[in-house]
């Protein structure tokens, strides 16, 4: 008995044996099924009687019955006398079993009587009745009354769509249970008669039918469609068709639209990709679409007669693939040819085989000489195996999981990619399924292959060993095939893969069959002739090979040599002799090579050469050595100039080792590398020259900067002293003394001259700074230091710096905040304030310079912001194209995580304007608008070039627009980030306002960055009022004083009446600078002490309050370059004494130096300086910085204690 049709009587449980014995003699097909406890489980067939087994297709009937039982159980567990899947089966459920018996009326199941065709072509059975007329029987005779009553029209109402009509099946119960009121057709009792008729018609139809109704295309289907729709049932009942089949709607919509237009449409094998089993599935359908017409003749729906033909289409496609495979492999006569044919055939199966990799299994024999190979072969008859990639389909040969080869060893179980799964398939000799669900299929292979398998991501692949059927199941190859992601892995798919593997295995078996029958006699007959012929051929080949080798050696540009173990030459070619400068004869072959080495090898390289030769002989390893020979080298370059030098040779040699381990011969090659060595030496010399030139240039720039800054500092401070002294008398006053008397006009002229000195000194300082900045740009050493800043305050600072010049020139200067800045709500941003201010000052000084002689003198600075890089159209300019990208060497963490903002600044002036030709050269190095520009206005021609470089370094651009004789506007933008505070009012050290500019103001460098010295007073030494020329003043939300108050840190004041005297030690070897600084600091209210070098500074410290003495000291101003002891050594001693306890507390030290290069400043900070102030500087700007440092040290000391 077939196991699929149940068990025999003896295998049944005791409680079922009597029932099964009774059913065994019943003529009605009957089966007993075990009812599953859960819907996810399958029905189990316990018993089928003989009548059931004699059905034409008992397995098919049983499968349909199990499916219908499972679907019906989901609706109603009571199955007594109920319909199942459109066929009437009398069923009864008893405990865990269901007994189903076919009821009279299913003629195609229970009526197996012989029949014949009558004249009308109708089936007529032997008793005279035609097919479909099945009368009842009593004692073997036909009962006519029963026949009449069997087909008498029913008197009861069958319209189950009415609420008062009892249901006739579980399916109709389901249809009636749908919430139709929530659908477009409304409650069932409101349906029109035509809709009721069509719904009832398709529901009683045993074949799959679909009804699409109304303008909303409401979806109806009968019970036969449930199995076709899978998990879409029951949610798709009553939905809009586009919702029910959204994934295939582009293909379905035009078909239904055709029926709605009143046309009849028949489509065969239509491809529809639908999701009915949890994944997008490839399905094929036959459609017959009929329009449903309303009473007035308009199309109001579509009736679809559907038949799924997926199995037919995919089966035909796979049969064709197998047929194609047989055609390909028929032409193969060797295994490599077979593998190529298999891959070529699989390449045409683009749907069912998305990708494939074929590994051939070969012997893993290491490369040895002939003697060792014979020895190994005699020792083992089963060499190790390995796989070699024979080819791929759908994947590139360079795919990361297409491993070229891997060993097949019993003790190896893991490997990259699919190697471990391939090893399992090889060991087990059976296919292995890998999938993405359990992680056995790598993600790189699960990626969809374009043009194969619908391009979808793969879910599974199968690894199949291809075994030999003639050598005991030996694995000949391993085939890895990806499975179509839109096909269910069912029995048909598995059968296709199995047949494919079987065909490949059979072809491999035919190719690898032994050929003893035709080979043995042939070998015995031809062996002598073959050996003789082989000997002749071998001799001829040897002669030809020797001739070829001789010609090759004679014409080779490389020296070739063959030596014995003692170094005697057995063979050398002519190139070898020419490289060593030996005569072209055989004398070198007859004498020991060792004795000639001293004559050939340079004496400085001889010991190294002999040592390398000993390594070659003793360790028996290949060697490579570069050495010089005594023969001089000469050559000629392309220009015809003669080059000469030492002759360099590259020798490569390896030993030939005998079986006993001794060295028999040594062979190798000699290459002339003299030209390469000459080029390397020349390149090295040029590199050294370039580095030396760069070093000298930097030294020159440093020296020039240092020597210029020192006198400039004294000039500025002396001029400040003159101005402050004369200004003390008050404006318009005369100066009278016992020995001298100056009128007010004379005093005014002296003050004006002093201010001119200050301006000239500042101008000269800007030139020095520009040169220094340019050198940093050329060396790519300019560093961007982002800090939190308010842009309007930066621009205001620039205007304040040049307030005196603007007022002197009678210029009306304005700062305008554009609406774009306010709309974006810009407050604090992160950028490099020193570089931004440097560009603003360059443009502002140019505007002042060119506007001061105009009839109308106005300057306007506009500040705007945007989220995108500005185009320049707003100010009517075109930005200069970026020459090359400069990347700021700044850690990303310093920029924060705020959003990107572009700040745009435009400087308008009413100067003389520029022509088109002048604007073309404006941003070039050492270029000005015209030769007359320098003569009339001065300048170095570097400012705008540096400004362009700084803008590009900060991710921006600069441009200009001008009209000759009217106006000029310079516009630039930089990239910044919006500042995001870590925490409000977070306690921190007193902040230092960071407005740095190496072009206009002295800079204080500290461990926290750079900061412009606060300009708390004007050039006359008094507090200044804000310029009325600025039309809009930006007020920050929090200033330094408010922050300091919250942190309880004393804020330095500028009112001498309310501050204590500051004791300052000036350590300066230049007596002029020392004297000028002392006078200025004393005038500023400081108590000044002086020292000439670092040693005197340390001596003074021992007498100060830092060493428990009485002399007060607050801060040290320390020069760097001094005799006896320089500033760096001095500050190191100070910090060491602090650590050892000889000095109490932290000594504030500010380096005062003319060395302005970043590297020099960093060295000073690392040595222990608190801050570095670059010369030239002005005392009114230095004093607030000193006070801030002293206050900061005091605050830190107070908090630590």
C-alpha positions, 0 to 999 in steps of 0.5 A, spaced: 500 500 500 502 506 498 504 510 504 501 516 502 494 513 502 494 511 509 496 505 513 494 498 513 489 495 517 494 492 522 498 498 523 491 502 525 490 504 532 485 499 535 479 504 536 479 504 528 480 497 526 473 495 526 471 501 522 476 501 517 474 493 516 467 496 515 469 501 510 474 496 506 468 493 503 464 499 502 463 501 494 464 509 496 471 512 496 472 513 503 478 516 507 480 517 515 484 523 516 487 526 522 485 533 524 491 537 526 491 541 532 493 547 529 492 551 522 499 551 521 500 543 521 498 538 515 492 533 515 495 526 516 492 521 512 490 515 516 486 510 512 483 510 505 479 504 503 479 500 496 474 504 492 478 510 494 485 507 491 481 505 485 480 512 483 483 515 477 488 520 481 487 518 488 493 522 490 490 528 487 484 527 490 487 526 497 491 532 496 485 536 494 481 533 500 486 535 505 487 542 502 479 543 502 479 540 509 484 545 512 481 551 509 474 549 512 476 547 519 479 554 519 472 557 518 468 551 522 470 546 526 463 542 525 464 538 518 458 534 519 455 533 512 458 539 509 461 541 502 468 541 501 472 545 496 465 545 491 464 537 492 460 534 496 463 530 501 459 527 507 464 528 513 464 527 521 469 529 526 470 524 531 475 526 537 481 527 533 479 524 526 475 526 520 471 521 516 470 523 509 466 519 504 464 521 497 456 522 496 452 520 490 453 526 485 460 526 484 460 522 478 467 523 476 469 520 482 464 514 484 462 512 477 467 508 474 463 504 469 464 503 462 461 507 457 461 509 449 459 515 445 452 515 442 450 518 435 450 525 439 457 524 442 454 524 449 457 519 454 453 513 454 454 508 460 453 500 459 446 501 462 444 506 457 444 512 461 448 518 459 454 522 463 451 526 468 444 522 469 446 518 475 440 514 478 439 511 484 440 503 485 436 498 489 439 491 489 442 493 482 436 495 478 435 503 476 430 506 480 426 511 476 422 514 481 429 516 484 431 518 478 425 523 477 426 525 484 433 526 483 432 532 478 426 535 480 427 543 481 428 545 488 422 549 491 427 552 497 430 559 496 437 558 494 439 566 494 444 566 501 445 573 500 439 575 503 439 575 511 433 570 512 436 565 508 440 559 511 447 558 509 449 552 504 456 552 506 462 554 510 464 558 504 458 562 504 458 563 511 465 566 510 462 571 504 457 573 508 461 574 514 465 580 510 464 587 513 461 589 506 458 595 509 465 598 510 466 597 502 464 601 496 459 596 495 455 597 501 451 592 506 449 585 502 442 587 503 443 593 499 446 590 493 442 590 486 440 584 484 445 583 478 450 583 483 447 578 487 446 574 481 454 574 479 456 573 486 452 567 487 454 565 480 462 565 481 461 562 488 458 556 486 463 555 480 468 549 482 473 553 477 477 559 479 473 566 478 474 573 479 468 578 479 471 586 479 464 590 480 463 598 480 467 604 479 471 602 485 473 596 482 471 592 488 474 585 488 470 578 489 473 571 488 470 564 489 473 558 494 477 555 488 481 562 488 483 561 495 489 556 494 491 561 488 491 567 492 495 564 498 496 569 504 492 574 501 486 571 503 481 573 506 484 580 507 483 581 499 475 580 499 472 586 498 478 591 497 479 595 491 483 591 486 489 595 486 490 594 494 489 587 493 494 586 488 498 592 489 505 589 487 502 587 480 497 592 479 501 595 473 500 589 469 493 588 471 490 595 471 490 595 463 487 588 463 481 590 467 480 596 463 479 593 457 473 589 460 470 595 462 471 598 455 466 593 453 471 588 450 472 581 451 480 579 452 483 573 452 491 572 455 495 566 455 501 565 460 501 572 463 507 574 467 504 576 474 509 577 480 505 577 486 506 576 494 502 570 496 507 566 500 511 572 504 515 573 498 514 576 491 513 570 487 513 569 479 506 566 477 503 565 470 496 566 468 491 564 463 485 570 463 479 570 459 476 577 461 468 578 460 465 585 461 459 585 465 453 590 462 448 593 466 441 593 464 442 600 460 448 596 456 454 600 460 460 596 463 459 596 470 464 590 472 469 585 469 468 577 470 475 574 470 476 566 468 483 565 471 487 559 470 494 558 473 499 555 469 505 557 473 507 550 473 506 549 466 510 555 464 516 554 469 516 546 467 517 547 460 522 552 461 526 548 465 525 542 461 528 546 455 534 548 460 535 541 461 535 539 453 540 545 452 545 542 457 545 535 454 546 539 447 552 543 450 555 537 454 555 532 448 561 536 445 565 535 451 571 530 451 575 532 457 573 534 464 575 541 463 571 542 457 565 539 461 566 544 466 566 550 460 560 547 457 556 546 464 557 554 465 555 556 458 549 552 459 547 555 466 548 562 463 542 561 458 538 559 465 538 567 467 531 566 471 532 559 475 540 560 476 541 567 478 549 566 479 553 559 479 560 558 481 563 551 479 569 548 482 573 543 479 576 538 484 584 536 482 590 533 486 593 538 490 601 536 489 606 541 491 611 543 485 617 538 486 623 536 481 622 529 478 625 525 483 621 528 489 615 527 485 616 519 483 618 518 491 611 522 493 607 518 488 610 511 491 609 513 498 602 515 497 596 513 492 591 518 495 594 525 494 591 531 497 585 534 494 584 542 492 578 546 488 580 550 483 575 555 480 573 553 473 568 559 472 562 563 474 556 565 471 553 572 473 559 574 477 565 577 476 571 572 476 574 578 481 568 577 486 570 577 493 566 570 494 569 567 488 575 564 491 580 562 486 582 555 490 581 552 497 584 545 500 579 539 501 582 537 508 578 533 513 580 537 519 578 543 516 571 545 517 571 553 516 573 558 511 571 565 508 565 566 504 562 559 502 568 555 503 565 552 509 559 550 506 563 547 500 567 543 505 561 540 508 558 538 501 564 535 499 565 531 506 557 529 506 557 528 498 550 531 498 547 538 497 547 543 502 542 549 502 545 556 504 540 562 506 540 569 508 536 567 514 541 563 518 547 567 515 550 561 511 549 565 504 554 571 504 551 578 503 555 579 497 552 573 494 545 575 496 545 582 492 541 581 486 545 580 479 542 585 474 539 581 468 538 575 472 533 572 477 529 578 476 535 582 479 532 581 486 536 580 492 537 572 493 535 568 499 537 561 498 543 558 494 544 550 493 551 547 493 551 540 490 557 536 489 558 532 482 560 525 484 563 520 479 559 514 478 564 509 476 570 511 482 566 510 488 562 516 489 569 521 488 567 528 488 569 531 481 567 538 482 562 542 486 557 547 483 554 553 487 548 555 484 543 561 486 536 560 486 531 564 483 528 569 489 521 569 486 520 561 485 518 557 491 523 552 493 518 546 491 519 539 489 519 541 481 524 546 483 528 541 486 527 536 481 530 540 476 536 541 480 537 534 481 536 532 474 541 537 472 546 535 477 545 527 474 546 529 467 552 533 469 555 526 473 553 522 467 557 526 462 563 526 467 562 518 468 562 517 460 568 522 460 572 518 465 571 511 463 577 507 463 580 506 456 584 499 457 580 496 451 583 500 446 589 503 449 592 496 452 594 493 445 596 500 442 601 501 447 604 494 447 605 495 439 607 502 439 611 503 445 618 501 442 617 506 436 614 511 440 620 511 445 625 511 439 621 517 436 621 521 442 628 520 443 629 523 436 625 529 438 628 530 444 635 530 441 632 535 436 629 539 441 635 539 445 639 542 439 634 547 437 633 549 445 641 550 445 641 554 439 636 558 441 639 559 448 646 561 445 642 566 440 638 569 446 645 569 451 649 573 445 644 578 444 641 579 451 642 586 454 643 582 461 649 579 463 648 571 464 653 567 467 653 560 470 659 558 475 661 552 479 660 551 487 668 554 487 666 560 483 669 558 476 665 560 470 662 555 466 659 560 461 658 567 460 655 571 455 659 577 451 654 582 455 657 579 462 664 580 459 663 587 457 660 590 463 666 587 467 671 590 462 674 583 460 676 581 453 671 577 449 675 570 449 675 564 453 680 566 458 675 568 463 672 561 463 679 557 464 681 561 470 678 561 477 673 567 478 674 568 485 681 570 483 679 575 478 674 579 483 679 583 486 680 586 479 673 587 477 670 589 484 671 596 487 675 595 493 670 598 498 664 593 496 669 587 495 668 585 503 660 585 502 661 582 495 664 576 498 660 576 504 654 575 500 657 570 496 658 566 502 651 566 504 649 564 497 653 557 498 652 556 505 645 558 506 643 555 499 638 561 498 637 566 492 641 573 493 641 580 490 646 585 491 648 592 488 656 593 487 661 597 484 666 595 479 672 598 477 670 599 470 668 607 469 661 609 467 660 613 461 654 615 457 651 621 453 644 624 455 639 627 450 642 633 449 649 630 447 652 632 454 657 626 456 655 623 463 660 619 467 661 616 474 662 609 477 659 603 474 654 600 478 652 593 477 646 589 480 647 581 480 642 576 481 644 569 482 641 562 485 644 555 487 642 549 483 642 544 489 643 536 488 639 531 491 644 530 497 644 537 498 650 540 495 651 546 491 652 544 484 652 550 480 650 557 481 647 561 475 644 568 475 644 575 471 648 581 471 644 588 470 648 595 469 644 600 473 649 605 473 644 610 469 639 609 475 644 610 480 647 616 477 639 619 476 638 617 484 645 621 486 643 627 481 636 627 484 638 626 491 643 632 490 638 637 487 633 635 493 639 637 498 640 643 494 632 645 494 632 643 502 638 648 503 635 653 499 628 653 503 632 653 509 636 659 507 630 662 505 626 661 511 632 664 515 633 670 511 625 671 512 626 670 519 632 674 520 629 680 516 622 679 520 626 679 526 631 685 524 625 689 522 620 688 528 625 690 533 626 697 531 619 698 529 617 696 536 621 702 539 619 706 533 611 705 535 612 706 542 616 712 542 611 715 537 606 713 542 610 716 548 611 723 544 603 723 542 601 721 550 606 726 553 604 732 548 596 730 549 597 730 556 597 738 556 590 737 552 588 739 545 589 747 543 594 748 549 601 750 548 607 747 552 611 751 556 618 749 560 623 753 563 628 751 557 623 750 552 616 753 550 612 750 544 606 754 541 599 750 540 600 749 533 607 747 534 605 741 539 599 740 534 605 739 528 609 734 533 603 730 534 601 730 527 608 728 525 608 722 531 602 719 528 605 719 521 610 715 524 605 710 527 602 710 521 608 709 517 611 703 522 604 700 522 604 700 514 611 697 514 609 692 519 603 690 514 609 689 509 613 684 513 607 680 516 604 679 508 611 676 506 611 672 512 604 670 511 606 668 503 612 664 506 607 660 510 602 659 504 608 657 499 610 652 504 602 650 506 604 651 513 598 656 514 593 653 520 586 655 520 584 655 528 577 655 529 574 659 535 567 661 537 566 669 535 560 674 533 562 676 526 559 683 527 564 684 532 570 682 528 568 688 522 566 693 528 573 691 531 576 692 524 573 699 523 575 701 530 582 699 528 582 705 523 578 710 526 583 715 526 585 714 519 578 714 517 577 720 521 583 724 518 581 722 511 574 725 512 571 718 510 564 716 512 564 709 514 558 705 515 557 697 517 550 695 515 547 688 517 544 685 511 537 682 512 539 675 510 544 675 516 538 677 521 533 672 517 538 666 519 538 668 526 546 668 526 549 669 533 555 665 535 559 662 529 565 657 529 571 660 524 578 663 524 577 670 526 584 672 525 584 670 518 577 673 517 579 679 520 586 679 516 582 679 509 577 685 512 583 689 514 586 688 507 580 690 503 578 696 508 586 699 508 585 699 500 579 702 500 581 708 505 587 708 501 584 709 494 578 713 497 582 719 501 583 723 495 576 722 492 571 728 492 566 723 495 569 719 500 564 714 503 566 706 505 560 701 507 561 694 509 556 689 508 555 683 512 550 677 510 549 670 511 546 664 507 546 656 507 549 656 500 555 658 497 554 665 494 554 667 487 556 674 487 550 677 484 547 680 490 553 685 489 554 685 482 560 681 482 563 675 479 568 671 484 575 669 482 575 662 480 579 657 485 585 655 482 586 649 487 583 646 493 587 648 499 585 644 505 586 647 512 590 642 517 585 643 523 582 637 526 574 636 525 572 636 532 574 643 533 569 645 528 563 642 532 557 639 529 553 646 528 550 647 521 554 650 515 553 657 514 556 662 509 558 669 511 559 674 505 562 681 506 562 686 501 566 693 502 564 699 498 568 705 496 567 711 492 575 711 490 577 712 483 575 705 480 578 700 476 578 698 469 577 691 466 585 690 465 586 692 472 581 688 475 584 682 471 591 682 474 588 685 481 589 678 485 596 676 482 602 675 486 606 682 487 601 685 482 597 692 483 592 695 478 597 699 474 604 702 475 601 708 477 598 705 483 604 704 487 607 711 485 601 714 488 598 710 493 604 705 495 603 698 497 607 691 496 602 688 491 601 682 496 595 684 500 589 682 495 593 676 493 594 673 500 586 675 501 584 670 495 589 665 498 586 666 505 578 666 502 580 659 498 583 656 505 577 657 508 572 654 503 570 661 500 572 666 494 573 673 493 571 678 487 571 685 485 566 689 481 568 696 479 566 702 474 572 707 472 572 713 476 565 711 480 566 706 485 569 699 487 566 693 491 570 687 493 566 681 496 568 675 499 565 669 503 568 664 507 565 657 510 563 657 518 559 653 522 553 655 527 556 654 534 552 650 539 553 651 546 555 645 550 551 647 556 549 654 558 553 658 563 558 652 564 564 654 568 570 656 565 577 660 565 576 667 563 575 668 556 580 672 552 576 675 546 580 673 540 580 678 534 587 676 531 590 679 525 597 679 523 596 685 518 594 690 523 595 689 530 600 685 535 598 678 536 598 675 543 599 667 542 597 663 548 596 655 550 589 657 548 590 660 541 591 667 538 588 673 540 589 681 538 591 685 544 585 689 546 585 696 543 582 700 549 585 706 548 586 710 542 593 713 539 593 719 544 592 714 550 585 716 552 579 712 551 575 713 545 568 714 543 564 710 538 565 713 531 558 716 529 560 714 522 558 706 523 551 706 522 549 700 526 553 697 532 552 690 534 551 688 541 553 681 543 549 677 548 554 676 553 561 680 554 567 678 558 565 682 564 559 679 565 562 672 564 567 674 569 562 677 574 558 670 574 565 666 575 567 671 580 573 673 577 576 680 577 575 684 570 581 688 569 579 696 569 582 701 565 581 706 570 588 707 574 584 710 580 581 703 582 587 699 580 593 696 584 600 698 581 602 692 577 610 690 578 613 688 571 620 685 570 622 687 563 628 682 560 631 685 554 638 685 552 636 691 547 637 697 551 633 702 546 627 697 547 628 696 554 628 704 555 622 705 551 618 700 554 620 702 561 618 709 560 611 707 557 610 702 562 611 707 568 607 712 564 601 707 564 602 706 572 606 700 572 612 699 577 618 697 572 624 692 573 629 691 568 634 685 567 639 684 561 638 677 560 635 670 563 641 669 568 639 676 571 631 674 571 633 668 575 637 672 580 631 677 580 626 672 582 630 669 588 629 676 591 621 677 589 615 675 592 615 668 588 621 666 593 618 669 599 622 675 599 619 682 599 620 685 592 613 685 589 612 682 582 606 680 578 609 679 570 615 678 566 616 680 559 621 676 557 625 677 550 627 670 547 634 672 543 639 674 548 646 673 550 648 669 556 642 666 557 636 666 552 629 667 554 627 659 552 632 657 557 630 662 562 623 660 562 625 652 562 629 654 569 623 658 572 618 652 570 623 647 573 623 651 580 616 651 580 615 644 580 621 643 585 618 648 590 623 653 589 618 658 586 612 658 590 606 659 585 605 660 578 610 666 575 606 669 569 611 670 563 609 673 556 614 672 551 616 679 547 619 677 541 620 679 533 620 671 531 613 671 528 613 664 525 608 659 528 613 654 529 617 659 533 611 661 537 609 654 538 616 652 541 616 658 546 609 656 548 612 649 549 618 651 553 613 654 558 611 661 556 604 663 558 603 668 552 607 670 546 606 677 544 610 679 537 613 685 535 612 691 534 606 692 539 604 698 543 604 699 550 596 701 551 594 694 547 599 690 551 597 693 558 590 690 558 593 683 556 598 683 562 592 685 567 588 679 564 593 674 564 595 676 572 587 676 573 587 669 570 593 666 574 590 669 580 583 666 579 586 659 578 590 659 584 584 661 588 580 655 585 585 650 586 586 652 593 
